[in-house]
């Protein structure tokens, strides 16, 4: 199974984060790019061009759609 044919695109995001953590920039970016269309309007889109150190820490942060969040009023 190639990276473009996984049933759940989130798997490639997790693998990209793993690759980032081990310092494998090329494979991290390749994995993230392979599923970017499935995660429009998310932090993942910004990560595509950002330095690895600036990527969100985890799957939830990487795939969060900020436009859907409800702000907490204090």
C-alpha positions, 0 to 999 in steps of 0.5 A, a space after each residue: 500500500 502506498 502512502 497515497 492509498 491509505 484508507 484514513 488520511 490521518 494515518 499519514 499525518 501521524 506518520 509525518 509527525 513521527 518522521 518529524 520527531 526523528 528528524 527525517 524532514 523529507 519523508 515528513 513533508 512527503 507524508 504530510 503533502 500526500 494528504 493535505 487536500 483532505 485537511 483544508 482550512 487546518 493548521 496542516 496547510 500552514 505546516 506544509 511550508 513551515 519549518 519542522 520546529 513550527 509544526 503543531 505538536 500532535 494530530 489534533 492540533 495539526 488537523 484542527 479547523 480553527 474556523 469551526 472552533 467556538 471561542 470561550 468567553 470569560 
